[in-house]
Structure formats: structure tokens, C-alpha cells
Amino acid sequence: MGKRKTSWALLILFTLSIIFLSGCDRGPQKKTDPLDIISLQAEEEIKSEGILLLEYSAKYPQIKEAGNDPCLIKINDFYKGKFNEMNEKTLFEAKKMASEDFLSAKEGGYEFRPHGLGNTYEVTYNDKGLLSINLYEYVYWGGAHPNSFWESAIFDINTGQKVTLEKLFKVDKDKAIEIVLTEVRKQIEEKGSEELFLYEDALESLPDSFFEEDFYYDGKDIVFYFQQYVIAPYAAGFPEFRIPVKDIPYFQ
């Protein structure tokens, strides 16, 4: 009897592992309606001697109706992992740096500027089986301005998997990147680097400047972007380049 119970337990675990690793598949029963998105949040102010050292605020998305749905759980777990990493490892390092800078300022007799760490998010599309989310992360270490970083993902809610660059263009990754950069070059040449506030060498640096996951969906276009400082100064923000979905094989 003990061996039989063990065998059944192993079979169940094996079946569940296949479901989660494969990203699940609903077959003909596809979800298409918008999802209800709620937030995981954390806030904290770290002080020493009554002085604010670090202000922390984190906010990550969660799908409210995930329930036992393995596809939606997979997406929730992706953001829970990021939330936990921010609350533990990243926040710990930020507290340490803020404390060290505060002591240095105190010993050196100069003004300490409170540090900042956090993020928020935006749902750029949530319909017809797709969920596109941008994470906006920032850090401030007392300089002239905070530094920001964007992180994006488009999910197929019926598989729990990301829609990658390869899936968008139905080619391998290198070819997909080539397609994107060709379109970006075209748009820069049409408008001019000065009008877009780009560095003079922006065109030449494109192959080393684009990250393959830096794109999102807004319902009309796939928007490809570049991180701050990569091809443009801070004041230019995050340069964006749009390709209409009618020109993208995934949507055909």
C-alpha cells in the first residue's frame, strides 16, 4: 500500500511539473476577456538619528482571478519573484549604501541627500488573450537626478508564456533583432538624430544598444525602446520606435 501511495504521489507531481514547465495550454477554451489586475505593494522609510536615509516603495502586478489556473499562476509567480527580490536582496543593498553614505557625509561635514528606491508598473494592454506590462524602476543615490530602468513583458494568458521577439516575427532571435534595428534606423534617418535628441553616434551604436526584451504592446503598435543614456542623454528619456501590428507576423 505504501509503494502504491508513493507511486500515485510521484505521478501527480510529474503531471503538475509538466503543466507548469510547458506553460499550460487551454486548448479550445481560450480566455479573451480583460483580467482584473491588483497590486503587491511595500513601502518603508529608513531613518537614523531622526534623519531619512532611504525612501522605498515597490508595486508589482498580480492577476486577481488566477485561482488554480496554472497559466495565470505562472504569470503571478513571475512578478512575485521580482517583488521578493526587490524586498529582500535589492532593498538590503540599498539600506547598506544609504547608511554608508550617511556616515560618510556626517564624518565629512557635508549634506546628506536621502536615497530612493522603488518601482511602479503600467498595464499597456489587457485584452484578447494578451497582457502587456511595463515595470518602471528607479534608484536615487543623492545625485542630480534618479536613474530609471524599464522592464517589459507581453504574456499570452492562455499559455502563461512570454511573447518573445522570435514569436513576434516568426524567425530566429538574430533575424528578429535585425528586423527591429532596420526599422529603427529607418525612423531615425527620416526624422534625424537632432529632432529625436539622440547622440550623434546613435545609428552606429544601435547593434550594441538594443535589449531583446525591451518592447511592449499598446493595442495598436509594438513599441520598441532604448534604456536611458544608451542612445540619448537623460533629458531625452527612453527613445521609442513603433511598428504597427499589421506589419508583425504574430498578429496576422
C-alpha positions as CSV (number, residue, x, y, z in Angstrom):
1,M,0.0,0.0,0.0
2,G,2.9,2.4,0.9
3,K,4.5,1.8,-2.5
4,R,1.2,2.4,-4.3
5,K,0.7,5.8,-2.5
6,T,4.2,6.8,-3.3
7,S,3.7,5.9,-6.9
8,W,0.5,8.0,-7.1
9,A,2.2,10.9,-5.4
10,L,5.1,10.8,-7.9
11,L,2.6,10.6,-10.8
12,I,0.7,13.7,-9.6
13,L,4.0,15.6,-9.1
14,F,5.2,14.6,-12.5
15,T,1.9,15.7,-14.1
16,L,1.9,19.0,-12.4
17,S,5.6,19.6,-13.3
18,I,4.7,19.1,-17.0
19,I,1.9,21.5,-16.8
20,F,3.9,24.3,-15.2
21,L,7.1,23.7,-17.3
22,S,5.2,23.7,-20.5
23,G,3.3,26.9,-19.6
24,C,0.0,25.1,-19.8
25,D,-2.4,25.1,-22.7
26,R,-6.2,25.7,-22.6
27,G,-6.9,24.0,-25.9
28,P,-10.1,25.5,-27.5
29,Q,-11.2,27.1,-24.2
30,K,-9.2,30.3,-24.6
31,K,-9.5,33.3,-22.3
32,T,-10.1,36.5,-24.2
33,D,-11.6,38.9,-21.6
34,P,-9.6,41.5,-19.8
35,L,-8.1,40.4,-16.5
36,D,-8.5,42.1,-13.1
37,I,-5.1,43.3,-12.1
38,I,-4.3,44.1,-8.4
39,S,-1.0,45.0,-6.8
40,L,1.6,43.6,-4.4
41,Q,2.9,46.7,-2.5
42,A,5.5,47.5,0.0
43,E,6.6,50.8,1.5
44,E,9.3,51.7,4.1
45,E,11.2,54.7,5.4
46,I,14.6,54.0,6.8
47,K,15.9,56.6,9.3
48,S,18.9,57.2,11.5
49,E,19.1,59.8,14.3
50,G,15.7,61.1,13.0
51,I,17.1,61.7,9.5
52,L,15.6,60.0,6.5
53,L,18.2,57.8,4.8
54,L,16.1,55.9,2.3
55,E,12.5,56.0,1.0
56,Y,11.3,52.7,-0.5
57,S,8.2,52.0,-2.5
58,A,7.5,48.9,-4.6
59,K,4.5,47.9,-6.6
60,Y,4.1,44.8,-8.7
61,P,1.1,43.4,-10.6
62,Q,-0.9,40.3,-9.8
63,I,-3.9,38.7,-11.6
64,K,-6.7,38.7,-9.1
65,E,-8.7,35.8,-10.6
66,A,-5.7,33.5,-11.0
67,G,-7.1,30.9,-8.6
68,N,-5.9,27.4,-9.5
69,D,-5.3,28.4,-13.2
70,P,-1.7,27.3,-13.9
71,C,-1.3,29.7,-16.8
72,L,-2.2,32.8,-14.7
73,I,-0.3,31.4,-11.7
74,K,2.8,31.3,-13.9
75,I,2.5,35.0,-14.6
76,N,1.8,35.9,-11.0
77,D,4.8,33.9,-9.9
78,F,7.0,35.8,-12.3
79,Y,6.1,39.1,-10.7
80,K,6.1,37.6,-7.1
81,G,9.7,36.6,-7.7
82,K,10.6,40.1,-8.7
83,F,8.7,41.6,-5.8
84,N,10.5,39.3,-3.3
85,E,13.9,40.0,-4.8
86,M,13.3,43.7,-4.6
87,N,12.0,43.4,-0.9
88,E,15.0,41.3,0.1
89,K,18.2,41.5,-1.8
90,T,17.8,44.9,-3.6
91,L,16.4,46.7,-0.5
92,F,19.1,45.2,1.7
93,E,21.9,46.6,-0.6
94,A,20.1,50.0,-0.8
95,K,19.9,50.2,3.0
96,K,23.6,49.4,3.3
97,M,24.6,52.0,0.7
98,A,22.4,54.7,2.3
99,S,23.8,54.0,5.8
100,E,27.4,54.2,4.5
101,D,26.8,57.4,2.6
102,F,25.1,58.9,5.6
103,L,28.1,58.1,7.8
104,S,30.5,59.5,5.2
105,A,28.5,62.7,5.0
106,K,28.4,63.1,8.7
107,E,32.2,62.5,9.0
108,G,33.0,64.7,6.1
109,G,30.7,67.5,7.2
110,Y,28.6,67.8,4.0
111,E,24.9,67.5,3.4
112,F,23.4,64.0,3.0
113,R,20.7,63.6,0.5
114,P,18.1,60.9,1.2
115,H,18.3,58.0,-1.2
116,G,15.3,56.5,-3.0
117,L,14.5,53.1,-4.4
118,G,11.3,51.7,-5.9
119,N,9.1,51.0,-8.9
120,T,5.7,51.1,-10.2
121,Y,4.0,49.5,-13.3
122,E,1.6,50.2,-16.1
123,V,-0.7,47.7,-17.9
124,T,-0.3,48.9,-21.5
125,Y,-2.7,46.2,-22.9
126,N,-5.1,43.7,-21.3
127,D,-7.5,42.1,-23.8
128,K,-7.9,39.3,-26.4
129,G,-5.7,36.8,-24.6
130,L,-2.7,39.2,-24.2
131,L,-1.3,41.0,-21.2
132,S,1.4,43.7,-21.7
133,I,3.0,45.2,-18.6
134,N,5.8,47.7,-18.1
135,L,7.7,47.9,-14.9
136,Y,9.2,51.3,-14.2
137,E,12.1,51.0,-11.7
138,Y,14.2,53.8,-10.2
139,V,17.1,54.4,-7.9
140,Y,18.4,57.7,-6.4
141,W,21.8,57.8,-4.7
142,G,21.9,61.5,-3.9
143,G,23.0,62.8,-7.3
144,A,21.5,65.3,-9.7
145,H,18.5,63.1,-10.6
146,P,17.3,59.5,-10.2
147,N,18.2,56.8,-12.6
148,S,15.5,54.7,-14.2
149,F,15.1,51.4,-15.9
150,W,12.2,49.9,-17.8
151,E,11.4,46.2,-18.0
152,S,8.6,44.9,-20.2
153,A,6.8,41.7,-20.9
154,I,3.9,40.6,-23.1
155,F,2.2,37.4,-21.9
156,D,-0.1,35.0,-23.7
157,I,-2.5,34.4,-20.8
158,N,-3.6,31.1,-22.4
159,T,-0.1,29.6,-22.1
160,G,1.5,31.7,-19.3
161,Q,4.4,32.3,-21.6
162,K,6.1,35.5,-22.8
163,V,5.6,36.6,-26.4
164,T,9.3,36.9,-27.4
165,L,10.9,38.7,-30.2
166,E,11.2,35.5,-32.1
167,K,7.5,34.8,-31.7
168,L,6.6,38.3,-32.9
169,F,8.4,37.9,-36.2
170,K,8.3,34.1,-36.5
171,V,12.1,34.0,-37.2
172,D,15.2,33.3,-35.0
173,K,16.3,35.9,-32.5
174,D,19.2,37.3,-34.5
175,K,17.0,37.8,-37.6
176,A,14.3,39.4,-35.4
177,I,16.7,41.8,-33.9
178,E,17.9,42.7,-37.4
179,I,14.3,43.4,-38.5
180,V,13.8,45.7,-35.5
181,L,17.1,47.6,-35.9
182,T,16.4,48.1,-39.6
183,E,13.1,49.8,-38.9
184,V,14.7,51.8,-36.1
185,R,17.4,53.1,-38.4
186,K,14.8,54.0,-41.0
187,Q,12.8,56.1,-38.5
188,I,15.9,57.8,-37.2
189,E,17.1,58.7,-40.7
190,E,13.6,60.0,-41.6
191,K,13.4,62.3,-38.5
192,G,17.0,62.9,-37.8
193,S,19.0,62.4,-34.6
194,E,18.8,66.0,-33.6
195,E,14.9,66.1,-33.7
196,L,14.9,62.9,-31.6
197,F,17.6,64.3,-29.2
198,L,19.8,61.3,-29.9
199,Y,23.6,61.1,-29.6
200,E,25.5,61.8,-32.8
201,D,26.7,58.2,-33.0
202,A,23.3,56.7,-32.2
203,L,22.9,54.9,-35.5
204,E,26.4,53.3,-35.3
205,S,25.8,52.1,-31.7
206,L,22.3,50.5,-32.3
207,P,23.5,46.9,-32.5
208,D,25.1,47.1,-29.1
209,S,22.3,49.2,-27.6
210,F,19.1,47.3,-28.0
211,F,18.0,44.7,-25.5
212,E,15.8,41.9,-27.0
213,E,13.1,42.2,-24.3
214,D,12.7,46.0,-24.5
215,F,9.3,46.2,-26.2
216,Y,5.6,46.4,-25.2
217,Y,2.2,46.3,-26.8
218,D,-0.3,49.2,-26.6
219,G,-3.1,47.7,-28.7
220,K,-2.0,49.4,-32.0
221,D,1.7,49.0,-32.2
222,I,4.6,47.1,-30.8
223,V,6.7,49.8,-29.2
224,F,10.5,49.2,-29.1
225,Y,12.5,51.4,-26.7
226,F,16.1,52.0,-25.5
227,Q,17.1,52.5,-21.9
228,Q,18.2,55.9,-20.6
229,Y,21.7,57.1,-21.7
230,V,22.1,54.3,-24.2
231,I,21.5,56.2,-27.4
232,A,20.3,59.6,-25.9
233,P,21.0,61.8,-22.9
234,Y,18.9,61.8,-19.8
235,A,16.6,64.6,-20.9
236,A,15.5,62.5,-23.9
237,G,14.1,59.8,-21.6
238,F,13.5,56.4,-23.2
239,P,13.5,56.8,-27.1
240,E,10.6,54.8,-28.6
241,F,10.1,53.4,-32.0
242,R,6.8,51.9,-33.2
243,I,6.0,49.1,-35.6
244,P,2.2,48.7,-36.4
245,V,0.8,45.3,-35.6
246,K,-0.3,44.9,-39.2
247,D,3.4,44.6,-40.1
248,I,4.1,42.0,-37.5
249,P,3.6,38.3,-38.4
250,Y,2.4,37.3,-34.9
251,F,-0.8,39.3,-35.3
252,Q,-1.6,38.1,-38.8
